[in-house]
Amino acid sequence: LKVPEKLLSATINGYSGVNVSRYINTFRIEHACQELKGGANVTSAMYTSGFNTKSNFNREFLRVKGCPPSTWVEAA
């Protein structure tokens, strides 16, 4: 983009109200939900959505969706 990182970060923060990491993780969780709806297991959805650790995935999933992935799958 040829934009200074701090400017991009400040713009995203101003637009979304969250830092860049949380902003990106929201999209990753939405991708994981699509994977889970398609029949993927939680671990596969976690990796294909760009998460490297289960603890971070579970924490972000709970933040975005309000429940753990396994509970979300059961309700979906």
N, C-alpha and C positions, 0 to 999 in steps of 0.2 A: 504493500500500500504506500510505501515511502512516507509514512507518517510517524513522528516520534512516538515511542511506546507509551510514554506518560500521557500524551495527548489522547491517544486511542483509549487508554485505560480510563482516563477522566471522562471521556465522551460516553463510553459504555456505562460507567458508573452513574453519570448524570441521567442517561436515558433509562436505564433499567433499575437503578437504585441498589445494585449489588456489584461486587467486584467481578473482574473478568473471569476468574476461576469459577465462581458460582454461576455466572451467566452461561458459560460454556457447558458446565455440568448439567444445567437444566436441559439443554439440547441433547446431551448424552443420555440422560434419563428418559427423555421422550423416545429416543431411538431404542433404548433397552425395552421400553414398554411395547413398541412395535415388534421387536424380536420375541418377546414373551407371548404376545398375542398370536404370533406365528408358530408357536410351539417350542421355541428354544427353551432350554433350561436356564436357570438363573446364572450359573457360572458362564455359560456361553454368551448370554446376553450381556453380561458384565464386560467380558473381554472384547466382544465385537463393538461395544459402545465406547471403548477407549479407556476403561478403568483398569488399573493394574492391581489393585488390592480390593479384597472383598469388604474390608472394614470401611474404606472410603466410599465404595459403591453403596453399601447399606446405609451409611450416614447420609449421603446425598439423596438416595432414593426416599428415605424417610423425610428429609427436609422438603423435597419437591412434592411427593405424593401423599405424605402424611401417614404412611404405614410402611412396614417392611415389604420387600419384593415378594416374599412367599405369600403374605396376606393379600397383596394386590392381585397376584395370579389367581388365588382362590376366588376372589370376588369378581374377576374379569370374565 
